[in-house]
Amino acid sequence: MRTAIFKQEWRESWANKRLIWIPIALMLLASMQPLTLYFLPDILASGGNLPDGAVIDIPTPTPEEVLISVSEQLRQIGLLVVLLSAMHTFSHERTNGTLAWLKSLQIPTSRIVISKWAHYALLTVGGILLAQMAAAYYTIILFDSFDWLDFLISTTLLICHFIVQLSIFFFIAAILESGVVAVVLTLGLHFIISLVIGWIDLDWMPWMLGPLSSQVLLTEVNLIWPLVTGLLVVIVSLFLASKRLRFMSHSA
């Protein structure tokens, strides 16, 4: 009974093919970067409109630069894919009365929130791991090898970045009726704080986990405080989501 909601989430993900299309979407995003960078001179040359004898001389990126571009692609478009997949987690279930029914069964709110969050967290982790494996494969084939320890640390930081943002989304989605608004607010908050971090030295904030996943491929970085504050954000977000979860929709 304790894992019933968690298992139901996986059954629904399989039924609506979320288990398939999320990893595939993330893998395509990750694979496109090394392929695009490798064939970029040919793409530009085939575009035409170049004077006769013109030579396109683009420096070949290092494997680390390729992996950094993959990380940036996943942090932007990949995060949007994950949040959109979870968009109707609470809003749809409020409308059809599922959340109210679960409440009538006296199931703890924390179990509802954590079960759903754990499902999307594991799905995200699996998708990121597959995406990074695809990126590593094409980077080695098309460019060169790289330091695997740095790559593993980068992947771990990228996963932590996704988990933090997903947790913030769950808190916002728990207190608002619209899942679309929750996605917009989560991305908006992420964008604003990322800008602030660019102006002010706030290396301890969990929003640094994303940039650090790129920086660690090039140099040594301090990971302790972003990981600690990231863990705190996850715990606080899930706690508040459990306390403030709205079970009924005003439009229902």
N, C-alpha and C positions, 0 to 999 in steps of 0.2 A: 504493500500500500504506500509506503514511504517513497518509492521510486515510480509510482504509477504515472504521475504527470511527466516525469523525465522520459519514461519509455514512450508515452503518447506523443511527445514532441518529436521523437525520432521516427515514429510511424507516420506522422503527418509530413515530416520532411521527405520521407521516402515516397509518400503518396503524391506530393506536389513537385517531386523531382528536385527539391532544394538541395538534397544530398549530392546531386549530380552537377547541377549547373553552377553552384557557388565555387566548388574547387576548379571546375573547368574554366570559369570566368577569370579566376585569380591566376591560374596557370597560363592562360592566353595573355593576360596583361604582363606577366613576368617574362614570358618567352618572346614577346614582341620587341622588347627593348634591345637585347643583344642582336636579334635578327635585323632590326631596323638600323642599328648603329653599324653593323657589318656591311650591309648592302646600301648604306646611305650614299656613297659616291656614285654607285650605279644608278640609284634612283634619281639623283640630281642630274646625272649625265643623260639619262633617258627622257628627262623632262623637256629637253629641247631649249630653244631660245638662247643658245650660247653661241658666241662668235666662233668662227672657224679657228681651230688650233688652240682653243681654250682648254686648259688643264685644271681639273678639280683636285686640289691637294688638301685633303682633310686628314689631320693627324690621327693615327689609329689609337683609340682609347685603350687605356690599361684595363685589365680585368677588374680592378677595384672600381674604376670609373663606371664600367658597365654595371656592376652590381649596385653601385650607388644610384644609378638611374633607375634600376629595377625597384630599389627601396622607395624612391620618390614616387614612382608610378603606383606602387601598391598603397602607399600612405595617402595618396590623393584619390584616385579612382577606385582602388581596391577597398578602401574604407567606405566609400559611398555604396559600393556593391553590397558589403556586409550589412550596413545600416538599413538599406532598402529592403534587404531580405527579411529583416526583423521588424520592419515598419508596422505591421499589423498585429504584433505579438499581443498587446493588451487591447488596442482599440477595437479590433474585430471581435474579440471575445467579450467585450463589454456590450457591444451591439447585439450579439446573438444570445446573450445571457449566460455564457459559459462561466464567466468569473463569478457572477452572482450564485450560480449553481454550486460552484466549488466552495464558496463561502458558506452556503447553507449546509454543506457537509462538514462544516467546522474544521476544514483543513487549514493549518496555520498559513498565514499570508507569506511568511518567510519561505516556507516550502514551495509555494507557488512561484515566487519570484526567483529563488535560487535554482529551482528545477529548470525553468525556462532559460535563465541566464546561462546555466551550465551547458545546456544543449547548444546554444549559439556560440558559447566560448569554445567548446570542443570542436564544433564545426569550423569555426574560424581558424583554430590552431591547425587542424588537418589541412585546410585550404592553403594557409600560408606555408606550411611545410612542403606541400606538393608544388606550390608556385616557386618557392626558393630552390627546390631540387631541379625544376625545369630550367630556371635561370642559370643555375650552376652548370648544368649539362651543356647548354648552348654557349655559355661563356668559355668553358674549357675547350669545346670543339672549335669555336670560331676565333677565339682570341688566345688565351693562355691560362695556365693554372694560377691559383691564388692561395693565400693562407687560409686553411680550413678552420682553424681555431677562431680567427677573426670573423670568418663567415658565420660560424655557429653562434658566436656572441651577437653578431648583427641580427641574425634570424630571431634569436631569443628576445632581443630588445624590440624588434618589429612586432613580435607576437604580444609582448607586454603593452606596447602602444595600442594595439587593436583592442586588447582586453580592457584597458582603461577607458577608451572611448566608448566601447560597447556598454560598460557599466554606467557611464554617465548617461548614455542614451536610455538605458533601462529605468534610471531614476526619473528622467524627464517624461518618458512614455508612461510611467506609472501614475503621474500626477496630472497629466494632460489627456484630453479625450482624443486628440488627433495624433496619429502616428507620423503623419507627414510633417506636422509642426515640430514634433520631437526630433525628427531627423534634421530638419533645418536648423533648429536651435543647437543641437549637438555639433553640427558642422560649423555653424556660425561662431559658437564659443571656441571651438578648436582653432578657427581662422584668426579670431581676435587675439586670443592668448598667444598664438604663434607669432603674430605681429609684435605684440608687447615684448615677448622674449627676444625678438630681434633687435629691439631698441634698448632694453634693460637687461642687465646680467642677472638672469633668474635660472641658473643652471640646475637648481635643485627641484624644479617643478616637473611633474610627470609628463607634461607636454614636450619635454626635452627628449623623451624616449625615442620618438620618431627620428629627429635629427641625429641623435647619438647612434642610431642603427646605421647611419651612413658614415659618420665621423670615425667610428671604431674600425672601419676598414682601412683608414689612412693613418691614424695616430692613436695613442693611448688617451683614454677619456676616463673621467670620474663617473662611475655608474651608481654608487651607493645611494645618494640622496634621491635621484629620480626614481629609482626602484622602490625606495622606502615610501616616498610620497605617493607613488603610483599605487602601491598596496593599500595605503590609507584611503585614497580616493575610491578604490574598488570596494573596500569594506564599508565606508560611509555611504556610498551610492546605493549599495544593495540594502543596507540597514534602513536608509530613508525610504527607498522604494517599497520595502516591506511594511513600513509604518504608514506610508501615505498612499498606498495603492488604491486607486478609485475603481470600485467594482461595477458601478452602474453608469450607463451613458444617459445624458439628459435627453438625447434624441430617441432613446429606446422606448 
